[in-house]
Amino acid sequence: MKRGKSETRLDKFDMFTSLSRQRSIQILIGVGIMYMLLVTLEIPFVFNTRLSGGVSQEAAATTLPRRSELQSEEDLQDKDAPSRPFNWVNSAETTHSEQQQQQAAASSRPVKALQIVSSLRFDAETFDPSRKDGSVELHRSAKSAWEVGRKVWEEVESSEEGAVLEGDKKKKPLNQSESCPHSITLSGSQFLKGGKVVELPCGLTLGSHITVVGKPRAAHPEMEPKIALVRDPDEPVMVSQFIMELQGLNTVEGEDPPRILHFNPRLKGDWSGRPVIEQNTCYRMQWGVASRCEGWKSKADDETVDGQVKCEKWIRDDDDHSEESKSTWWLNRLIGRTKKVTFDWPFAFAEEKLFVLTLSAGLEGYHVNVDGRHITSFPYRTGFTLEEATGLTVNGDVDVHSVFAASLPTTHPSTAPQKHLEMSSRWKAPPLPEGPVDLFIGILSAGNHFAERMAVRKSWMQHRLIKSSNVVARFFVALHARKEVNLELKKEAEFFGDIVIVPYMDNYDLVVLKTVAICEYGIRTVRAKYIMKGDDDTFIRVDTVLNEANKVPEGRNLYIGNINYYHKPMRYGKWAVTYEEWPEEDYPPYANGPGYILSSDLAHFIVSKFESHKLRLFKMEDVSMGMWVEQFNSSKPVEYVHSLKFCQFGCIEGYYTAHYQSPRQMLCLWNNLRQGRPHCCNVR
């Protein structure tokens, strides 16, 4: 049977399709074999070329740096400001061979050795006890501090690494906790024997409470009361008051402890003429805003503390003891409205009458009850925590019969100050650049201010200008009286690379030596255009202060800060200055110490005068700087720039620097600044 033409055509088409598929498969197999062959031959070729070529492994690593893995968002923030590049990176027209030569030179370029001791030159003639400019005592003290400090530092350097000092033998490992009592009971005699201080080793916690049983003394006459206005200087004022405080006893040795809660009942003698209760906080002699309870109950729309009013009502002399008029009272009776029965209590404390006061720690603040009645509540302030309240003191016109504390925490991390250090490489200072920098910031600090330095490292020292080494910041620290502190300080300096030790025994009157050391480091080590001095409790807006300096025309000498004009020395009190120390009636214009900037020519002048033993020293370092600038200004003009935004006390909106900031406030300010809101964190 013959097949049709259409069927013959279909057979031919099927045969053609089958052949095409076979050829496609063969082609794909051939391509695959060729690919495998090329890969097999290419890999050894690449390795041989990479390892045997003219570029070493180190150079290759420098040329093509591997991107490190970022572990967190914080690491990413650290990476966004790379260190200052070498000069060869900036040349767009450099040839490949020149780049290789410059890379080799860069790899062999010596790195600046870590300098942890100031290179400011001290010698036997630096401090002259025979000077006749009023600084005899200061020079005598400085000479003694330098001689002792030199020996102490030699002992620290000669200590074997890892050696345990005698004071360290009693310490527990930092990863262990102390065991503290759950409650404490003291009689009146025990309280007096302990210096009127109740130690709370582990601080307080939520629900902790302290009960004080005492009796206020009768009012006594005072000629110069601190809480009253004296109308007649010859007539005494009758005063009866006492102060109960929660203090941070273990915060910083050698300084007044912070007042975490200041509770001050004034039975008589207040400037208002009435009994009041005043509450506040204090950090480094900087008091917060006082809260006064004067007998009026807090308003209904006022903020409460754990649902309690801040101030309860008590009977006042100017109160008619009635909250409504007689007509209103009769009207309420006629319409049948029921009247709520109220009772006004007298002031919680009375002369020579026993009281039972209970202070408790709530969720939002402290609460004070007296004789079973709520009297006042005080909200917690930023910068102070319950665990830091390691002591209770009661002083003034009161006899304490007993103290009882309960519901106390039984564990607490070691109270050693160095516990605040976070030994992480991300807080290390970037290496010093080879060339000059725009701004050098010298920060005055004390040996045992571990927490303050750590807060600065974690806040404004993370600024991109510092991370990129366009601005350099260093702490300047003198030696501490305790050997173990000096040893910890040396370890801290070697690890973080941001501490310069000025080898003399620290003394408040000798802070001026650190200021001279800051100038010396700024002009010789980093060759800065501008030099700024600050404190370890000063928050600095780095870019803002640099912009202020750059506003002054190029080539002019400058002195920028919160400048005081026509200030007079205090001749009496804690900060008294004798006529031998300062015979003049006025100080020269000077910028407040927490933050000021000067040009490098001024720093050169100061260091030159110091090393030639011609620099007059004064115990107030900011006044000393004003005196030196005035002397320089007599021969070369200096542009004085005054701004209140270099804050002397606390913080103001739009600040350039903020002073008296606790470690927690430093972190709060930095957090605000990173969010583009340079707002203060004033409330502690």
Rosetta blueprint (number, residue, H / E / L):
1 M L
2 K L
3 R L
4 G L
5 K H
6 S H
7 E H
8 T H
9 R H
10 L H
11 D H
12 K H
13 F H
14 D H
15 M H
16 F H
17 T H
18 S H
19 L H
20 S H
21 R H
22 Q H
23 R H
24 S H
25 I H
26 Q H
27 I H
28 L H
29 I H
30 G H
31 V H
32 G H
33 I H
34 M H
35 Y H
36 M H
37 L H
38 L H
39 V H
40 T H
41 L H
42 E H
43 I H
44 P H
45 F H
46 V H
47 F H
48 N H
49 T H
50 R H
51 L H
52 S H
53 G L
54 G L
55 V L
56 S L
57 Q H
58 E H
59 A H
60 A H
61 A H
62 T H
63 T H
64 L L
65 P L
66 R L
67 R L
68 S L
69 E L
70 L L
71 Q L
72 S L
73 E H
74 E H
75 D H
76 L H
77 Q H
78 D H
79 K H
80 D L
81 A L
82 P L
83 S L
84 R L
85 P L
86 F L
87 N H
88 W H
89 V H
90 N H
91 S L
92 A L
93 E L
94 T L
95 T L
96 H H
97 S H
98 E H
99 Q H
100 Q H
101 Q H
102 Q H
103 Q H
104 A H
105 A H
106 A H
107 S H
108 S H
109 R L
110 P L
111 V L
112 K L
113 A L
114 L L
115 Q L
116 I L
117 V E
118 S L
119 S L
120 L L
121 R L
122 F L
123 D L
124 A L
125 E L
126 T L
127 F L
128 D L
129 P L
130 S L
131 R L
132 K L
133 D L
134 G L
135 S L
136 V H
137 E H
138 L H
139 H H
140 R H
141 S H
142 A H
143 K H
144 S H
145 A H
146 W H
147 E H
148 V H
149 G H
150 R H
151 K H
152 V H
153 W H
154 E H
155 E H
156 V H
157 E H
158 S H
159 S L
160 E L
161 E L
162 G L
163 A L
164 V L
165 L L
166 E H
167 G H
168 D H
169 K L
170 K L
171 K L
172 K L
173 P L
174 L L
175 N L
176 Q L
177 S E
178 E E
179 S E
180 C L
181 P L
182 H L
183 S L
184 I E
185 T E
186 L E
187 S E
188 G H
189 S H
190 Q H
191 F H
192 L H
193 K H
194 G L
195 G L
196 K L
197 V E
198 V E
199 E E
200 L L
201 P L
202 C L
203 G L
204 L L
205 T L
206 L L
207 G L
208 S L
209 H E
210 I E
211 T E
212 V E
213 V E
214 G E
215 K E
216 P E
217 R L
218 A L
219 A L
220 H E
221 P E
222 E E
223 M L
224 E L
225 P L
226 K L
227 I L
228 A L
229 L L
230 V L
231 R L
232 D L
233 P L
234 D L
235 E L
236 P L
237 V E
238 M E
239 V E
240 S E
241 Q E
242 F E
243 I E
244 M E
245 E E
246 L E
247 Q E
248 G L
249 L L
250 N L
251 T L
252 V L
253 E L
254 G L
255 E L
256 D L
257 P L
258 P L
259 R E
260 I E
261 L E
262 H E
263 F E
264 N E
265 P E
266 R E
267 L E
268 K E
269 G L
270 D L
271 W L
272 S L
273 G L
274 R L
275 P L
276 V E
277 I E
278 E E
279 Q E
280 N E
281 T E
282 C E
283 Y E
284 R L
285 M L
286 Q E
287 W E
288 G L
289 V L
290 A L
291 S E
292 R E
293 C E
294 E L
295 G L
296 W L
297 K L
298 S L
299 K L
300 A L
301 D L
302 D L
303 E L
304 T L
305 V E
306 D L
307 G L
308 Q E
309 V L
310 K L
311 C E
312 E L
313 K L
314 W L
315 I L
316 R L
317 D L
318 D L
319 D L
320 D L
321 H L
322 S L
323 E L
324 E L
325 S L
326 K H
327 S H
328 T H
329 W H
330 W H
331 L H
332 N H
333 R H
334 L H
335 I L
336 G L
337 R L
338 T L
339 K L
340 K L
341 V L
342 T L
343 F L
344 D L
345 W L
346 P L
347 F L
348 A L
349 F L
350 A L
351 E L
352 E L
353 K L
354 L L
355 F E
356 V E
357 L E
358 T E
359 L E
360 S E
361 A E
362 G L
363 L L
364 E L
365 G E
366 Y E
367 H E
368 V E
369 N E
370 V E
371 D L
372 G L
373 R E
374 H E
375 I E
376 T E
377 S E
378 F E
379 P E
380 Y L
381 R L
382 T L
383 G L
384 F L
385 T L
386 L H
387 E H
388 E H
389 A L
390 T L
391 G E
392 L E
393 T E
394 V E
395 N E
396 G E
397 D L
398 V E
399 D E
400 V E
401 H E
402 S E
403 V E
404 F E
405 A E
406 A E
407 S L
408 L L
409 P L
410 T L
411 T E
412 H E
413 P E
414 S L
415 T L
416 A L
417 P H
418 Q H
419 K H
420 H H
421 L L
422 E L
423 M L
424 S L
425 S H
426 R H
427 W H
428 K L
429 A L
430 P L
431 P L
432 L L
433 P L
434 E L
435 G L
436 P L
437 V L
438 D L
439 L E
440 F E
441 I E
442 G E
443 I E
444 L E
445 S E
446 A L
447 G L
448 N L
449 H L
450 F H
451 A H
452 E H
453 R H
454 M H
455 A H
456 V H
457 R H
458 K H
459 S L
460 W H
461 M H
462 Q H
463 H L
464 R H
465 L H
466 I H
467 K H
468 S L
469 S L
470 N L
471 V E
472 V E
473 A E
474 R E
475 F E
476 F E
477 V E
478 A E
479 L E
480 H L
481 A L
482 R L
483 K H
484 E H
485 V H
486 N H
487 L H
488 E H
489 L H
490 K H
491 K H
492 E H
493 A H
494 E H
495 F H
496 F H
497 G L
498 D L
499 I E
500 V E
501 I E
502 V E
503 P E
504 Y E
505 M E
506 D L
507 N L
508 Y H
509 D H
510 L H
511 V H
512 V H
513 L H
514 K H
515 T H
516 V H
517 A H
518 I H
519 C H
520 E H
521 Y H
522 G H
523 I H
524 R H
525 T L
526 V L
527 R L
528 A L
529 K L
530 Y E
531 I E
532 M E
533 K E
534 G E
535 D E
536 D L
537 D L
538 T L
539 F E
540 I E
541 R L
542 V H
543 D H
544 T H
545 V H
546 L H
547 N H
548 E H
549 A H
550 N H
551 K L
552 V L
553 P L
554 E L
555 G L
556 R L
557 N E
558 L E
559 Y E
560 I E
561 G E
562 N E
563 I E
564 N E
565 Y L
566 Y L
567 H L
568 K L
569 P L
570 M L
571 R L
572 Y L
573 G L
574 K L
575 W L
576 A L
577 V L
578 T L
579 Y L
580 E L
581 E L
582 W L
583 P L
584 E L
585 E L
586 D L
587 Y L
588 P L
589 P L
590 Y E
591 A E
592 N E
593 G E
594 P E
595 G E
596 Y E
597 I E
598 L E
599 S E
600 S H
601 D H
602 L H
603 A H
604 H H
605 F H
606 I H
607 V H
608 S H
609 K H
610 F H
611 E H
612 S L
613 H L
614 K L
615 L L
616 R L
617 L L
618 F L
619 K L
620 M L
621 E H
622 D H
623 V H
624 S H
625 M H
626 G H
627 M H
628 W H
629 V H
630 E H
631 Q H
632 F H
633 N H
634 S L
635 S L
636 K L
637 P L
638 V E
639 E E
640 Y E
641 V E
642 H E
643 S L
644 L L
645 K L
646 F E
647 C L
648 Q L
649 F L
650 G L
651 C L
652 I L
653 E L
654 G L
655 Y L
656 Y L
657 T E
658 A E
659 H L
660 Y L
661 Q L
662 S L
663 P H
664 R H
665 Q H
666 M H
667 L H
668 C H
669 L H
670 W H
671 N H
672 N H
673 L H
674 R H
675 Q L
676 G L
677 R L
678 P L
679 H L
680 C L
681 C L
682 N L
683 V L
684 R L
